[in-house]
Amino acid sequence: MSVATRLQAMQPTDVGVPGPTSLDMARAFRSVRADPLSFLVEVSGRFGDLVSFPVPGPPALLVNDPADARHVLQTAARNWTKDTVQYAALARVTGPGLLASSEPSWIEHRRLAAPAFHHQRLEAVGDQVRAAAEAAIGARLGSLADGDVVDVAALTHRIGLDAVGRALFSADLSGQAQDLLDATSESADLVVRLGRSILPRAEWTPTRTNLRLRSARRRLDAATAEIIAQRRARSADAPAGSHGDDLLGLLLDSRMDDAGIRDELVTMVIAGHETVAGALAWILMLLAEHQPEQDAVRAELAAHPGPVGLLGHRETLPWTRAVVDEALRLFPPAWALSRRSLAPDVVGGHEVPAGTLVIVSPWLMHRRADPWTDPLAFRPERFLDPGAGRAGYLPFGQGPRLCIGREFALGEMVVVLSELLRDHRVSVPAGWTRPAAQAQVAVHPRGGMPLVVTRASS
């Protein structure tokens, strides 16, 4: 029996946790869909670190205490699966790839993908990530007039997609870039719409969302099929059974069929470029608002004029890495994580039954005042202490399902910042107002991120 069927068949379970009533939720329905981040902040402020939502069947709990989150995501992780509406919606686009797959299949997916993210492999692809950044920066900023306003969110999207293509697929995705960007952006929006429903409609129903999602998925299918065909053609003269040591080559060399390979490629395109692109846009905004911190990044880069690698930047560029960490605290790409219990457990001192849904929001946890002094302020120096706030810091998740691309993503952000800020300065335009944070698959600035870009020598 599916999760949705079980929920429909059961009455709400009361575990004695405070939370909004059904009437509260009905009144807030439109605002929740429009701005879930503000809703999470509001209910957490009103009801505390453990909030119960009125849903049929087993409880749905918002967990905002670091110890409780660690219990669900790490200590008792085997009892908490990704069999949730959020990941079921994501799987409508990615298929049962590494990000959306539930136990036990994800272990096999992770085993296949792990060699592509080994430290030796990441060191080897640093030049490719720099090439992606240089190409996008040159194309967009090469003819820039000082003082021009640039949508840096569009720039970071292009860099992120190209970097994923070059580093994980050894392929320049420039030919498919615009279609992939459009299809992944639309897919992300549709996934969020589906994921906000407790009981989503079946895939076969001809709703507008379902029809749009099918169209976006067909476009992703076509683009990934072309990438796979191009690699097979290039590998025709390679030794039998070998397609290369990047992610695509490893997948082609495995026993996985083309449908499975397609799912992993789409997973990496969406997870690998959506999260990094959004994070970089917020990093550049924060540096534009805080010029002394940006000057410190540029000074550190000047003191290390050589090329920046994907690894080791915490030691060689500690301030730049602290800027990245602090920006990920304020604007974590993964704004909500969900898990469902396989068996009864205890969460926040309350006994909960099998089937309990738990939502952990890094967006909330990173704004707690107990581990973070002045939590809404941009203070990179707090991450110069290696142990700072680790109990409540989870921009890439926590536990065994920690994002496999974490080191690649962090390295890519530092490399892109080094390429952009060595020669350019970002600042806010006149009449500046921060773009609203839009909760999609990752947190993106609504309407883009318009910043003034000038040459640093100016």
N, C-alpha and C positions, 0 to 999 in steps of 0.2 A: 504494500500500500504506500502511495507517495506521501511526502510530507504534507502537501496541500490537502489531500483527502483525509489524512489523519486529523489535521487541524479543524476541518469542516465538521468532522464527526464528533468532536469532543467539546465539552463546555470549558470555559475559562477556569484555570487553576489558581487559587489564591494562596500565595506563599507569604503573605503578611508584609509585603514590600510596598511602600507608598509610590504613588504615581498618578498621572492624569487619568481622569475618568473617560468613558466612552464619549460623553457629551463634549468634554474638553477636546478630544481628538477630532470629533466631527467639526467643531467650530474652527479648529486650527488646520483643517485638511489642506486648504489652498496654500496657506503660508508655509506649512511643512514641506509641501512639494516644491514650492518656489525657493525656499531657503532652509534646507534641513540643518545647516550648521548653526544658524541662529536658534532654531528650535531646540537642538541638543544643548546649547548653552543655557537656554531658558529653563528647560525642565531639570537640568542638573543643578542650576542655581536654586530652583524652587524646592526640589525633593531630595537633593543630596547625591552621594556617590553611588547609590544603588536605586534605580528607578524601574518600576514595573509598568509596562504598557498593556492596555486592555485588549487582548487578542484571544480568539478561541483556542482551546486546547492548552498545552503546556505554557508556562510563563514565557514572556519576552522581557528581558532585563537589560537595561543600560548600566554597564559597569564602569565606574570611573575611579576606582581605587587601584593604585599600582600593584598592590599585593594580590588583589582579586583577579586583576587582568593577567598577572604572571601565572596564577594558578590555572586559569583557563587556557592560556596560550602556550604555557611551557610545562609547569609541574604536572598537571593532569591532562596534557595535550592529547593523549591517546583516547581519552573519553570525550573529547570535543572535536567534532568533525566539521567539514565545510559543507555539509548537506543543508544549505540555507538558501533562501530566496535570492539573496545577493549574489551568490556564486552560481546559482542556477541561471540567473539572468545573464551573467557574464559568459557562461558556457554557451548561451544562444549565439554568441559571436565567435568565441575562441574554440568551441568544442571542448571536450574533456582534456584540455592541455594542462600544463604544469600548474598554472595559477588557479584554475577553477576546479581541477580534479579533486575528488575526495578520497579518503582512505579506502582501501589500501593502494589504489592504482597510482597515486601521486608518487609513491616511493620509486616505482619503475620509471616514471617520467623524469624524476629528479636524477636518478642514476644515469640515464641517457644524456641529460643535459649538462651534468656536473663538469665533465672534462673541458667543455667550452669556456668555463668560468674559472679554471684553475689559474693560480697566480702566474705561472710561466706563460700561459696563453694570454692573460691580460697584459703582461709586460710586452708581449710581442705585438699586440694590436694598438698600442699607444700611438704609433705613427699614423695609423688609419683614422683614429678619432681626431687627431690634430688636423689631418688632411680634410676631414669632413667640416671641421670648424673653420679652417682657413677658406675653403671653397664657398661656404655659405656667407661668411663675413665679407669676403672679397666681392661676391656677387651683389650683396645688399648694400654694403657700406663703401665700396670702392669709389663710387662717384659722389659720395656724400658731401654736401655742403655743410660747413660747421653750423650748428644750431638747428639742423633738420630734426623733425620729430619722427621717430621710427617706432613701429610696433615691434618691440623686441620679442613679444610672445610668438609672432609669426616667424621671426628669425630663429628662435630657439626650437620651435617645432621642426623647421627644416633641418637644422643641425642635428637634432635628436634622431630623426628618421634616417638621415644619411649615415650617422655614426653607427646605428644599429645595423644598417645594411652592410657597411664596410667591415665592422668588427665581428659580427656574428654570422654573416652570410657571405663574406668576401665579395660582396656585390655592391656596385654603385646603384642605388635605387633612384637616381635622378630621373630616369625614364618613367618610372612608375610613381614618383614621389607625390605629385598632386592628387592622383586618384587615390593613393593609399592614405594621404592626409585627409582628404574629404571623407572617404569611407570610414576610417577609424574615428574621426571626429563625430560623424553622424552616429556610428555604432555606440560610441561612448555615451552620447546623449540618450540614446534609446535604452541602453543597458541600465542607466540610472533610473529612468522612468519605470522600467520593469522591476528593478530591485527595491523600489520604495513601496511596492505593494506587498502586503502580507500574503494574499492569496491571488497570484497573478492569473490572468486568463490563459487558456491553453494556447500552444503555439499555432495550432491550425485555425484558430478563429480569425476572420478577416478584418481585424481592427487596423486602424491607420498605423499604429505603432508596429504591429506585426508585419504589415506589408512593407513599411519602410525598412524594417530590420532585414527582411528577406532580400531586398534590393541591395542594401549595404553589404550584406554577407556575400551576395553574388559577385560584387565588385572585388571584395577581398579574396574570394576564391580565384577569380581570374588573375589577379596580380600575383598571388603566391604560386599558382600553377605556372605562370611565366617564369618566375624566379627558379623554380625547381627544374623546369625544362632547360633553361639556360645553363644551369650547373651541370646537368646530365650531359649536355652537348659539349661543354668545356672539359668534362672528365672522361670523355670517350677514349682518349689516348692514355689515360692514367692507368697505373697498375690495377689489375682486376680487383674489384671489391673496395677500392679506395676513392673517396670523393673529397678528401681534404680533412683538416683537423679543426675546422670551425664548426659551429653548431649545425649548420645545414649539412655539411659533410658527414658529421657523426650520425645525424638522423638518417641520411641516405644509406650509410653503411650498416645501419641497424636492421632489425627485422620489421621495423615499423612500415605500414603501408602509406600510400600517398595521402590518404585522408588524415592519418595521424600526424604525418609530417606537416601537412597544412595547418593543423590545429596548433602545433608548437610554434610554427613561424608566425601565425597571427597573434598568438599569446605574446611572443617576444616583441613584435612590432608594437602592439598596444601597450604592454607593460613597460617595454624598454624605452619607448619614445614619449608616451603620454606623461609618465611620471617625471622624467628628466626635463622635458620641455617646460612643463608647468613649474617645476621647482626653480629652474634657471630664470624664468620670468620674474618670480617673486624675489630671488636673490638680487637681480639687477635693480628691481624697484627699491629694495631696502638700501642698497648701496647708493642709489640715486638720491634717496632721502637723507642719507648719512655720509656726507662727503669726507669727513676725517677717516672713517672706516674704509671708504673706498681708496683714499690716498695711501692708507697703510697696506692695502692689498697691492697697489702698484709699486710701492717702495719695496715690499717683499719680493715681488717678481723681478724688480731691477737688481736686487741682490743675488738672484738666482737666474741669470740670463739664459741658461741652457733650456732645452726642451723639457717640458713637464711630463712625467710618466703617469700611467693610470694608478700606480701603487706608490707607497712611500711618501705621499705628500703631507701626511700628518707630521713627519719629521722634517722635511725640507721646506714646507710652506705651512707652518702651524697656524698662522693668522688666517690665511685664505681658507684652510680647512675649517677653522673655527667659524668663519663667516658662513660657510656652507651648512655646518651643523646647526648653527643658530637659526638660519633661515628655514631649515627643515623642521625645527622645533615650532616656529611660528606658523609655517605653512606646510604641514606634512602632506605629501601627495596622497597617501592612503588615509583618508579622513575617517574611515569606519571599517572595522573588521568584525566579522560575525562568525559564530560557532554554534553548533547544536550538540547537546549532550546525548551520548549513547546510553548512559545509565544514570541513576540518581547520583547527586553530588551535593556539596555544600558550597554556596557562593555568598560571600559577605555575611557569614554566620547564619544563613537561611538554607534549610534543606530544599532542594529543587528536584523535580522528577526527571526521568528520561524524556528527551524531546525538548528540554528547555533551550530557548534561544538566548544567546548572550551577544550584545553589541558592545564592542570596545572602540572608543573614538580617540585616536591620537590627537585629534584637534582639541578635544577637551583636556585630555591628560597632560598635554604639553602646556596648558594654560593654568595648571594648578599652582597655587601660591606656596604650597609647602616645599616642594623641591626647587621651585624657581622663584627667586627674589625678583619682584617687579616683573611678573611673567609676560606682560604684554609689550615690554620694552625690547628693542633690538640691542643685545649686548653680547657680541661674539666672544668677549673676553671670558665669559663664564665657561666656555668650552676649552680654554687653555688648560684647565684642570682636567686631567684624563678621566677622573671619576665623576665629573659633574653630572648630577641629575640622572644617572643611568637607570635608576629604578623606574622612573616614569618617562623614559624616552624610547619611543618605538616607531620611528618614521618608516621602517621597513618591516614592521611586524616584530614578532618575538617567538622564541622557541624553535621547534623543529621545522616549522613552516616559514622561518625567516627567509626573506626574499633572496633567491639564489643569485640575482644580479646586483646585490647591494654594493659590492666592491667596484663592479663595473660602473654603476650609476654614480657613485661618489667620485671615482676617478674621472669620469667624463665631465662632471660638473666643474671640477678643478681645472681640467685641461681647457674647457671652453672659456672659463673666466680668464685664464692666463692668456689665451689667444686674443680675446676681445679687449681686455683692460690694459694690456701692455701699450696699446696705441690709441685707445679711445677712452673717453670719459662719458659717463651717463649722468644725467641730472633730470629733475622733474620740470615739466613745462609750466608756464605761467598759469595761475589759477588751478593748480594741481589738486585733484581729488583722487584718492586711491580707488582703483577699480574694485568692485565687489568680488568677494571670493565665491566662485561658482563650483558647487560640489558635483563633479562628474565622476568618471572612473578615478581621476585624480582631481586635485583642486586647481582650477585655472582662474585667471582673472577674467571676469565677465567683460566681453567687448574688446579684449586685447590689453596690451600694456604699452601705451604711448609714452616714450621717454625721449628727451633731447640727447642726441649723440654728437659729441665733438671730438676732434683729434686731441690726444693727450698733450701734444706739444703746444696746443693753443692755450 
